[in-house]
Amino acid sequence: MYGNPDWETAAKRLTAFWHKEIIDRPCLQVFTYEDSDSASPIGTEEVNPKKYWTDPMEFRQKNRRYYKNIRNYGEAVFVLYPNAEHVAAAMGSIPEYAPETIWIKKTPGDITDLDFSHVTPEHEIIREMADYFDKLCQYAEKECFIGFPHMGNTGDTLACMRGYENLCLDLYDNPDKCFALEEQVLRIWKMCYELLYEIINRRTPGSCGWLPSWHPGKCALIEFDFCALISQEHFKRYIPYLIERANHAEHAIYHLDGPGALKNLDILLDIKEIGFIQWEPGAGNKNILEWLPIMKKIQEAGKGLYVSGGPHSLEKTKILLCELKPEGLMVPVFAPNENEALKLLESI
C-alpha cells in the first residue's frame, strides 16, 4: 500500500519520527530503481508540458509508469506532487509549463498594483484546483499519497510575482504594502490547506508536501527561499507568518535551502513552533558529510532533522547514522539493489 511493502510498520515509524521518538531505528527512506534509465516520470518520450501538469489522469499515468520502476523499503512511500500552480494563477500570475517544472512569470506593473483579496474558495481557478485534486485522489487511491502543491509560500510567492530583485527593493521602498500582501498570501495558504486536506483525506490519511515525509495528521512544510537575499532584520519581520503556518498544523518542518540561508539558522532554532528542519545543502555545494556540524547543531537545539541533498549512498548513510542522534531523524537512501537495501535495514 502506498508503494511500501510493509506500510503498517512504516506508518508506526513515521509517526514516531514526528514525535522525535524511535521504535527500533531512525526513519530511512530506502529505494532502488529497476531500470536506472527510467528515473523520471517524463523519461525521453514526447510530452505536452501543460497537459502533463494540468490533466490529473495524464499526470497520474506518467507517474504510475515511473513508480513501477521503483522499489521502496524502510519508510519510503510514493507521493504524487501535483504542482499545477493553481494558486499563483488565481493571484494573477501566468504559469509557464516545462516538462520537469512550472515557472511563474513576473507580473507587470508595480507592487501597488497587486491585490489578492479576490482569491476565495469560489474563485474559478481555486474551484478548478479542488476538482483537479478530487479527481487525482480518485485515480490514485491507495497507490500513493497526494502531496500539497505550492499554495502561497512566505516571501517566495511574492518574489516570483515581482521578481526577486524588485521585491528586495520593495522591502525598503514600500514595506507596508509588502507585508499587507503577505497577510493575504497567508490567508490564501490557510484556505487552500483546509480545502485540499479535506479532499485528500476522503481517500488517503494524513498529509505530505513535496517532501515525501508522510504525517498521520496535519503537517506544514514551510518554505522561504527568499530569506537568503534579505537581511536578518527583514527576516525577523517575516517570523509571524512562519509561526502562523506552523500553528495551523500539528507539526511543522522548515525547508532550509543552501548556505545562503544559514545566516538565519540561529533565529529559526529559537522558534519553538517549528519542530523540524529539512537541511538541503543545494546543488553543487559540499558533500553532505561536511555539513555534519550544522546538522548536529540543529539536533542539539531539539529539532528533528530531515537530511536532504540525496538520496544518499549506503556508505554516507552509515556515517550519518553513526554521527547523528536517531530520534527525529529521517534520511533518504539509494541502494543499488534489493539485497543491499535489506542488508542496510537489517544492520541497524
N, C-alpha and C positions, 0 to 999 in steps of 0.2 A: 504493500500500500504506500502511495506517495513516493514510489521509487525506492523504497527501503525494504529489504528482505525481512527485517525484524523491527517493524515500526513500533510495536508496543514497547519494546525495551528502549529503542532510540528516543521515544517520546518521554520516557521517565528520566533519561539522562539529560535531555534538553531542558526539561522542566527544572531539574536540579541546577543546571547551569545558571538559569535566571535568578536563582536564589543563592548563587555563589556557593553551592554545595556540590559534592560529588557522590555518586552511588558506589562506584568502584574505580573510576578513572575519569580524566577530563574528557570533554567532548572532542572527538576527532571526526571531521567530515572527509572520509576517505573515498576516493573514486578512481576508476581506471577506464580507459577507452578500449572498446573492442577494435576500433579502427582509428588510429591517430590522425588520419587524413580527413576525418569527418567530425572534427572538433568544433563545429559551428552550425547553428540552425540554418544559416544561409548556404553554407558549403560553396560549391563552384557553379551551382545552377543559376540560370537566369531568374531574376526576381523583380517584381514590381514593388519598390520600397513602400509606396503609400498603401498598396493593398496588403502587404505583409503586416504593417503596423496597425491598420485600421479595420481589417476584416478579422473578427475573432476566430472564425473557422480556419482561415489561411494561417494565422499566427499559431494556432494550436497544432495544425497538421505538420507544419515545418518543424516545430519544436518537438513534436512527438517522434518524428523520424530521428532527430538529433538525440533525444533521450534514449532511444533504442540502442544507441551506440555506447551508452554509459552504464557502468555497473557501480552501484553505491554500496558502501559499507560503513560501519560505525553509525554516526549521526547524520550522514549525508542524505539529503532528500531532494526531490525535484521541485523547483519553484519557477513557475512561469511569471515573467516580469513584463507585463504588457504596458509599456510606457508610450502611449499614443499622444501624450502631451495635450490631452483634452483641456486641462485646467489653464495652461498657458494660452491656449487658443481662445478660451472663454474670456480671458483677461484682455485679449486684443492682439496677441502675438500671432505670427504666421509661422507654423512649423515647416521645416524643410526636411523632407524624408530622405534618408540614406539607407543602404542595406543593413548597416550594423547599428545605426543610432538615428536620433532625430535632433536636428539643430533648431534652436529658437532664434529667429531673425530679430535683429534690433528694431524696435518700433520707432517710427519717425517722430519728430517733434521734441518738445521739452518735457521735463519731469512734471511740470504743472499741468500738462495735457492728460496725464494718467489718472484714471479713477476706476476702481474695481467694485464699486457699490452695486453695480448691475448684476454681479455674479451671485446668483441664488440657486437653490435646488431646482427652480423652474426654468432656469436658463436652458436654451435649446441644446447647447453643447454639453452642459452638465447632464442633461437627460440622456443624450447620446452616450456619454461615458457610462452612466448607470446601466443602460441597455447592453452596451458592449460587455461589461463585466458580468452581467447576469447571464448572457449567452456563453461567455467563455467558461464561467463556473459550471454551467450545464455540460458543456462539451468535455471538460477536463475533470469531472467529478471523480475523486479518489485516485486519479492518475498522478496528480501533483497538487501542490499548493499554488494559490494565486497571490502574487505579491502586490503590495500597494505601488501605484505609479508615483511620479512626481505630482504633488498636489499643492505646491507653493512652498518652496524652501526658504528659510530665513536668509535674507540678503541675496541669495543666488538667483531667485526668480526675477527680482527687480534688476539685478546686474545683467542678466541675459536680455531683458527687455530694453534696458537703457544703454547697454554696453558697459563693460567693467570700468574703463577709464572715466566715462561720463558719470557713473554713479559715485566714483571716488570724489569727483568734483562736486557733485550734488550734495554730498555729506557736509561739505564746507559752505556751499552757496545757499542751500535750502534744506537744512537738516529737518526742520519741522515737517515738510512735505514728505521727505524720505520715510520718516517714522510713522507718519499718518498712513502712508501706503503699506508699511509693514503691518500695521494693525489690521488693515483689510486683507492682506495676504494670510495672516494668522487666522482670521475669521473663516476664510475660504478653506484653509487647510483642515480646520476642525470640522467644518461642514462636510467636506469630502471624505474625511476619515470615517465619520459616523455613517455616512451614506454607503461607502464601499465595505466597511466592516460588516454592516447588516447584510449586504448582498452576498459577500463571500461566505459568511458564517451560516448561510442557509444550507450549504453543502460541504464546507470544509471547516474544521475547528481552528481556532487561534488566528494568528496573523504573521505575516512576513513582509519584509520590504524587498529591495533588490538584493540585499544581503540575505543569503539563504539560511538565516538563523531563526527557525520556527519558534514561536512563542505560543503557549497554550491559551493566552488571552490577548489583551491589547498591549502592543509594543510600539514605541515610536522610534523610528530611525531618523535621527536628526542630522541634517547636512548643512554646512555653512562654509563652503569653499572660498567664498568671497572674503572671509576673515583674513586670509593670507595677504591681502592687499591693503589692509587698513591698520591704523594704529591700535594699540591696546585700549586707549581711551574710547575710541569709537566702538571697539569690540564690546566693551563693558555696557554700552548703550543698547546693544542687541541682546544682552543676557536675559532680560524679562521675556523676550519672545522664545528663547530656547527653553526657559523654565516652563512657560505656558504649554509648550508642546510636550515636554516631559511629564507634566502633571496631568495631561489628558489621557495618559496610558498608565498601565501598571508598572512597566519598566521602560527605560529609555536608553538607547545606545547612540553615542555620538561618533560620526564619521570624521576622524581626524586624518586629513589627507595631505601628506607631504611635509617636508622640512619647513616650508614657509608657514605652516600652521602651528608649529611647535612653540612659537613665542607666546601663544595663548594657553599652553598646557596647564600651567600653574593655576590660572584662573578657572579653567574647566574642572580641574581636580577639586576645587573648593565648592563646586555646585553639587550639593547633595542630591538634588533631584535627578541628576544624570548618573546612573549607577554603572554604566558600561562604556568603554571606549573601543572603537574599532580603529586600530592603528594601520594605516595604509602608507607605506613609505613613498609611493609614487613611482611611476615608470622611470627607469634609468638611474635610480638612486642606489644607495649602498645595499649590500647583501643584508637580508633580514636579520642575520645573527649580529651584525654590527649595531643594530638598534636595540639590543637587549637591555642596555641601561635605561632607555626610555620606557620599554615595556615593564621593566621591574619597578620603575618609578610609578607607573600607572597602577600596578598591583599594590604597591606599598601604600598608596593613597586609599586603598579599599575599593578600588573599581574592578569590575570584571573586564576581561580582555579578549577581543577577537583579533587574531593575528592575521591580517591581510598581507598583500604583497605576494600571494601564492597563486595556485596551490603549491605547497612546499614539498620538497623531496623527502624521501624517507630518512635520509641522513640528517638533514636540517631539522626535521620534526623531532627526531630523537634528542638532539641537543636542546631544542626549545623545551621539551618536556622535562629535561634534567635541570634546566636553569629557571623555569617559571613555576609559580605555585599552581597546583592543579585545580583549586577551587575557582569557579567562574572563568575558566579558560576554554577557548574554542580555537581549533586550528584546522584549516582546510589542507588536505594532503592528497598528493597524486602518487598512486602506486603503479608500477609498470604492468602488474597483472594481479589476478585474484589471490594467488598464493602469497605474494608479498603483502597485499593488503591485510589478509587474515593473520599473517605472521606478526605484523606490526601490532594489531589489536590484541593478539594473544600475549604479546610480550610485556604489556603494560600492567 
